[in-house]
Amino acid sequence: MRNNGQLLNWFIFGISNRRIALPRPLTRLLPFWCITLLLFFSSCSAFGQAHPEKADAFSSFRPRREMAGESFAGEDACASCHKQESSSQARTAMGHALSIGAETNVLRSHPRMTFRTGEYSYEIATDGRQSLYRVTDGKETIVEPILYAFGNAHVAQTYVFRRHGKLYEGRVSYYSAIDGLDWTIGDILNPPPSLEEAAGRDISGDEARNCFSCHGTAAVVNTKLQLDRLIPGVTCEACHGPGGSHATAKLLEPEIKAEIFDPKTLDAESLSQEFCGACHRGVDSVAMMPDLGGINNVRFQPYRLFNSRGHDPNDPRLACTACPDPHVDLKRGDTVYDSNCTTCHVPTGAPRMTGPQNNSIAGNRPVLPSGGRSCPVASERCISCHMPKIELPGAHFKFTDHRIRIARQGEPYPF
């Protein structure tokens, strides 16, 4: 109660020293106020400390999973204690996975974009206040304001609008490689059967809920999509759980243990397949797709990692977070993650670590021996051979394949 007492002292002595001016009739109620405040602070502090059921609920938290009775604190609350992590995470691709309409840099810097296929013409025009999505067949025209933009445009950006009370995904998206519009992946209609079909694809219902819960934060309440609650982008609370109780408890008693989810407590396979895989698609969700998702599954990193032959999915050095840090933007280049590879695959001629002197990428997890085979070809640019880039048709981009293997030129894509 040290901090609570400081707040109470500030309140009492602030009034007595006339730092806080109150009408005389109200000052007579000062003793009652003090007691009320003391009880309030005490109850809040106790609430933050003595709720074992909260700990159980947070221990089973996963992205997209609601936690009954818990509220979201917002980015500013997280940043008040975790300034560095919040600041860097907000600049990542995940932090910009979802934006509000005309607020996106792409739409601001491209006041007019066009695309034509057959008799249909598309236009996205931005005037500073809003962006309009327009499609016409030359006879009739559909025009709707763009409400949401999915993706940070490193690869692409897809637009969502509302029509007749339903949410639609635009048939065309922006691609950075061509700096313009093309068919949205999976939405090609050549030719579209009608103007309505040409405009977009109805995503109302489960699909919209899944999209917004992965690209945004706090949008689902009681299993229903409530976009008035939406926090754009993947923020701290998307991965650590709703932080309302945590923030309140820490505000009142900074030294207490206030429950929040820490993904580091998970074993490597659960972290990759259940936690990251909740949005990036783990092996269970891909297994239910027709043809395992086809070549599109190159985008599903947890699934691809799991199928890396000779690699143990429960080895913390193979977990999703072993290489990229989710709090900072992805580092790019063929040599960036070489040190992660050589933790297991010691270069030929280098001493092989077998005991506690071997550094573990996973932080405080048990240290594992470096038992992988040494590469006889090279000791750098590992991913250029073992994690090849795969061209995804229609994406105008080559994705890094996380199925680690000896990739040979001309071999068929391993599903």
Salt bridges, closest charged atoms under 4 A:
GLU53 OE2 - HIS51 ND1 2.69
GLU70 OE2 - LYS54 NZ 2.20
GLU123 OE2 - ARG112 NE 2.53
GLU123 OE1 - ARG134 NH1 2.36
ASP127 OD2 - ARG129 NH2 3.43
GLU144 OE2 - ARG163 NH1 2.91
GLU169 OE1 - ARG201 NH2 3.08
ASP179 OD1 - HIS110 NE2 2.66
ASP182 OD2 - HIS396 NE2 2.82
ASP187 OD1 - ARG201 NE 2.83
GLU196 OE2 - ARG163 NH2 2.89
GLU197 OE1 - ARG171 NH2 3.18
ASP202 OD2 - LYS166 NZ 3.73
ASP206 OD1 - ARG209 NH2 2.32
GLU207 OE2 - ARG201 NH2 2.74
GLU255 OE2 - ARG2 NH2 3.10
GLU274 OE1 - ARG62 NH2 3.14
ASP315 OD2 - ARG317 NH2 3.01
ASP325 OD1 - HIS327 ND1 3.18
ASP334 OD2 - ARG381 NH2 2.98
ASP401 OD1 - ARG304 NE 2.82
ASP401 OD2 - ARG405 NH1 2.76
GLU411 OE2 - ARG405 NE 3.50
